């Protein structure tokens, strides 16, 4: 009897998905899949890495730009790392970009451009963790892999009325999902739960009356389904402060340095800065530094205020190892550094503008 109930839950979710699946640029929809079209593992992998801690709305145009520039894993593997970083700018969590490039190289060189089709083998790739491995295995290869992202966690917490914060209930969520997970159409089932979480079983004001799992949902049977999943105490985000130096030459270029490969913004080109991470730079030259104001940026674990200093490069200045001149307006840098450069440009332009008559 229980087994039949579990099968009904999966069937109801899949029937709803067949009629309501979101049209996403990296997805092969249920109709196309039923007609024999199979997802490209490269596009599945790329989208899943991009979507970590990032919204679908943000990823849509960035995914299109990536696959237009690098349509295959081999093309991405052959790209210059700085080009990959530049295309990634604004998506955050820059270690993902580095691992993305490393993984592409491994797949292209060691695996002849073919992604593994099992969770175990996928986990051996750089930057591929348990969630990403399960998502690729299920969506690209239809393997029976239990895929659990934030949307699916919320759906499961409500479906089974799990009255504990997700971070301490992960094993329970996985075990209960395993009961209802079908043996076929695993990728479609995973995406059905993702879409339910994104469109119906939303964090606030879930649309329970139109949910295909409403008759099975223990939270919906109660009086407040939105209270699931139970929210943990919100950690306090500490404040940090630092300084950044924007040194301009006479050709609208700004001096950038490469940060160390590990740590915040690892391997990225950035303004010399100090005081807010494990890596400190010295001012890049003995210039007449001017206070250009400050910028704020919120990272996952802290809020940063950077005081920006702007200056003009002294004549005859020679670059040191790791330093480059880059166009100030278009340099591909992390968002926090783009804010700092723009702050310095605004300060410089305001000082150079003619005074009103």
C-alpha positions in Angstrom: 0.0 0.0 0.0 2.8 2.4 0.9 4.6 1.6 -2.3 1.6 2.4 -4.3 1.3 5.8 -2.5 4.9 6.6 -3.2 4.4 5.7 -6.9 1.4 8.0 -7.0 3.4 10.9 -5.6 6.0 10.5 -8.3 3.4 10.1 -11.0 1.5 13.2 -10.0 4.7 15.3 -10.0 5.7 14.0 -13.4 2.2 14.5 -14.9 2.3 18.1 -13.6 5.8 18.6 -15.0 4.8 17.3 -18.4 2.2 20.1 -18.7 4.0 22.9 -16.8 7.8 22.4 -17.2 9.7 25.7 -17.3 11.4 26.6 -20.6 15.0 27.0 -19.7 17.9 27.4 -22.2 19.9 24.5 -20.7 16.9 22.1 -20.4 15.5 19.5 -22.7 11.8 19.6 -21.9 9.6 16.6 -21.3 8.1 16.6 -24.8 11.4 16.8 -26.6 12.9 14.2 -24.3 10.0 11.8 -24.9 10.7 12.3 -28.6 14.2 11.0 -28.2 16.3 14.2 -27.6 18.8 13.8 -24.9 20.4 16.6 -22.8 23.9 17.6 -23.5 26.0 16.8 -20.3 28.1 19.8 -21.0 25.2 22.2 -20.8 23.7 20.4 -17.8 27.0 20.6 -15.9 27.6 24.3 -16.9 24.1 25.3 -15.8 24.3 23.5 -12.5 27.6 25.1 -11.6 26.3 28.6 -12.6 23.0 28.1 -10.7 24.7 27.4 -7.3 23.8 30.4 -5.1 22.6 32.3 -8.1 19.1 32.9 -9.5 17.7 31.6 -12.8 17.0 35.1 -13.9 20.7 36.0 -13.5 22.0 32.8 -15.1 19.9 32.9 -18.2 21.8 35.6 -20.2 25.2 34.5 -18.7 24.6 30.9 -19.8 23.7 32.0 -23.3 26.9 34.1 -23.5 29.0 31.1 -22.2 27.7 28.6 -24.7 27.9 31.1 -27.5 31.6 31.7 -26.8 32.4 28.1 -25.7 29.9 25.7 -27.2 31.6 22.6 -26.0 33.7 21.3 -23.1 36.7 21.2 -25.5 36.3 24.8 -26.4 36.0 25.8 -22.8 39.1 23.8 -21.9 41.1 25.6 -24.6 40.1 29.1 -23.3 42.5 31.3 -21.4 41.7 31.3 -17.7 41.5 35.1 -17.6 38.8 35.0 -20.3 36.8 32.5 -18.3 37.1 34.7 -15.2 36.1 37.7 -17.2 33.0 36.0 -18.5 32.2 34.9 -15.0 32.5 38.4 -13.5 29.3 39.2 -11.6 28.2 35.6 -10.9 30.2 35.5 -7.7 31.8 32.6 -5.9 34.8 32.9 -8.2 36.4 29.6 -7.1 33.6 28.0 -9.2 35.0 29.6 -12.3 38.5 28.2 -11.6 37.1 24.8 -11.0 34.9 25.0 -14.0 38.0 25.6 -16.2 40.0 22.9 -14.4 37.1 20.4 -14.9 36.8 21.2 -18.6 40.5 20.5 -19.1 40.2 17.1 -17.3 37.1 16.1 -19.3 38.7 17.3 -22.6 42.1 15.8 -22.1 41.7 12.8 -19.9 38.2 11.7 -20.9 38.2 12.6 -24.6 35.5 15.2 -24.0 33.0 12.7 -22.6 31.4 13.3 -19.2 31.1 10.3 -16.9 27.6 8.9 -16.5 27.7 7.9 -12.8 27.8 9.9 -9.6 30.9 8.1 -8.4 32.9 9.0 -11.5 31.5 12.5 -11.7 32.6 13.2 -8.1 36.2 12.6 -9.2 36.1 15.7 -11.4 37.4 19.1 -10.1 34.7 21.2 -8.4 32.0 18.5 -8.8 30.4 17.9 -5.4 27.6 15.5 -4.4 24.7 17.7 -5.6 26.3 18.5 -8.9 27.2 14.9 -9.5 23.7 13.7 -8.7 22.2 16.4 -11.0 24.3 15.6 -14.0 23.8 11.8 -13.5 20.0 12.2 -13.3 19.3 15.0 -15.8 21.9 14.1 -18.4 21.9 10.3 -18.1 18.6 9.5 -16.4 20.5 7.6 -13.7 18.6 7.1 -10.4 20.4 9.7 -8.4 18.7 11.6 -5.6 19.0 15.3 -6.5 18.5 17.8 -3.7 18.8 21.5 -4.2 17.3 24.3 -2.1 13.9 24.1 -3.9 13.7 20.3 -3.5 14.7 20.6 0.2 11.7 23.0 0.8 9.3 20.8 -1.1 10.4 17.7 0.8 10.3 19.5 4.2 6.7 20.4 3.5 5.6 17.2 1.9 6.8 15.2 4.9 6.3 17.9 7.5 9.9 17.7 8.7 9.9 20.1 11.6 13.7 20.7 11.8 16.0 23.1 10.0 17.2 21.7 6.7 20.9 21.7 7.7 20.2 19.2 10.5 17.6 17.2 8.6 19.5 16.5 5.3 19.8 12.8 6.0 16.1 12.5 6.8 15.1 14.5 3.7 17.3 12.2 1.5 15.9 9.0 3.0 12.3 10.1 2.6 12.9 11.3 -1.0 14.5 8.0 -1.8 11.2 6.3 -1.0 9.3 8.2 -3.7 12.1 8.6 -6.3 11.1 6.6 -9.4 13.4 4.2 -11.2 12.8 5.8 -14.6 12.5 9.5 -15.8 14.8 10.4 -12.9 16.0 13.6 -14.5 12.4 14.7 -15.2 11.4 13.9 -11.7 14.2 15.9 -10.2 13.3 18.8 -12.4 9.7 18.5 -11.6 10.5 19.0 -7.9 12.8 22.0 -8.8 10.0 23.6 -10.8 7.5 23.0 -8.0 9.7 24.7 -5.5 10.4 27.6 -7.9 6.8 28.3 -9.0 4.3 26.8 -6.5 5.9 25.6 -3.3 7.6 29.0 -2.9 9.3 30.2 0.3 6.4 32.6 1.1 2.7 32.1 0.3 2.9 28.6 -1.3 0.1 28.0 -3.8 -1.0 24.7 -2.1 -4.5 24.4 -3.8 -2.9 24.1 -7.3 0.0 21.9 -6.2 0.0 18.4 -7.7 1.3 17.0 -4.4 -1.3 18.7 -2.3 -3.2 15.5 -1.5 0.0 13.9 -0.3 1.5 16.9 1.6 1.5 16.7 5.4 2.3 20.4 5.7 -0.7 21.4 3.4 -2.9 19.3 5.7 -1.9 21.6 8.6 -2.7 25.3 9.1 0.6 26.9 8.2 2.6 25.1 5.4 4.8 28.2 5.0 6.4 27.5 8.4 8.3 24.6 6.8 11.2 24.2 6.5 11.9 25.4 10.1 14.3 28.4 9.9 17.5 28.2 11.9 18.7 31.2 13.9 20.1 33.8 11.4 23.9 34.2 11.9 25.2 37.7 12.3 27.1 38.9 9.2 30.3 40.6 10.5 31.6 43.9 9.0 35.1 44.2 7.6 36.9 47.2 6.2 39.9 47.7 4.0 41.5 49.9 1.4 42.0 49.7 -2.4 44.3 51.6 -4.6 43.3 52.7 -8.1 46.4 53.8 -10.0 45.7 55.4 -13.4 48.1 56.0 -16.3 47.6 58.6 -19.0 45.6 56.3 -21.3 42.5 55.6 -19.2 44.1 52.4 -17.8 44.1 51.2 -14.2 46.7 49.0 -12.6 45.6 45.5 -11.7 47.3 42.7 -9.8 46.6 39.0 -9.7 45.5 37.8 -6.4 46.9 34.5 -4.9 45.3 31.3 -6.3 43.6 30.5 -2.9 41.3 32.5 -0.8 38.8 35.2 -1.6 38.8 36.2 -5.3 41.6 33.7 -5.8 43.4 34.0 -9.1 41.4 37.0 -10.2 42.8 40.3 -11.4 41.9 43.1 -8.9 43.0 46.4 -7.6 45.8 46.2 -5.0 44.0 46.2 -1.6 44.7 45.4 2.0 43.0 44.9 5.3 40.0 42.7 4.5 41.3 39.3 3.5 44.2 37.0 4.2 46.2 38.8 1.5 47.5 42.3 1.7 49.1 44.4 -1.0 51.1 47.6 -0.6 50.2 50.8 -2.5 51.5 50.1 -6.0 53.5 53.3 -6.3 54.6 56.4 -4.5 51.8 58.5 -6.0 49.8 61.4 -4.7 46.9 59.4 -3.4 43.5 61.0 -3.0 40.6 59.7 -1.1 38.0 58.8 -3.7 35.3 57.7 -1.2 34.2 54.2 -0.3 32.1 51.4 -1.6 30.2 48.6 0.1 29.9 45.0 -1.0 28.2 42.0 0.7 29.9 38.6 0.5 28.3 35.4 1.8 29.9 35.6 5.2 30.7 39.3 5.7 29.9 42.9 4.7 32.9 44.8 3.3 33.6 48.5 3.2 36.5 49.5 1.0 38.0 53.0 1.1 39.2 53.7 -2.4 42.3 55.8 -3.0 43.0 57.1 -6.5 46.3 58.3 -8.0 48.2 59.0 -11.2 51.1 56.7 -12.1 54.5 58.4 -11.8 56.5 58.9 -15.0 58.7 56.0 -15.9 56.9 53.6 -13.6 57.8 50.0 -14.3 55.4 47.1 -13.7 56.3 44.4 -11.3 55.5 40.7 -11.8 51.8 40.1 -11.7 50.9 43.7 -12.5 49.1 44.7 -15.7 47.5 47.8 -17.1 43.8 47.3 -18.1 41.2 49.5 -19.6 39.5 51.1 -16.6 36.0 51.2 -18.0 35.9 47.6 -19.3 38.4 45.5 -17.3 37.0 42.1 -16.4 37.2 42.1 -12.6 35.0 40.8 -9.7 32.0 42.9 -8.8 33.6 44.4 -5.7 36.5 45.6 -7.7 34.3 47.0 -10.5 32.6 49.1 -7.8 35.9 50.4 -6.5 37.2 51.2 -10.0 34.0 53.0 -10.9 34.2 55.0 -7.6 37.8 56.0 -8.5 36.8 57.0 -12.0 33.9 59.1 -10.7 36.3 60.9 -8.3 38.8 61.5 -11.0 36.3 62.8 -13.5 34.7 65.1 -11.0 38.1 66.6 -10.2 38.9 67.1 -13.9 35.5 68.6 -14.9 35.5 72.3 -15.5 34.1 74.5 -12.7 30.7 76.2 -13.4 31.0 79.8 -14.7 
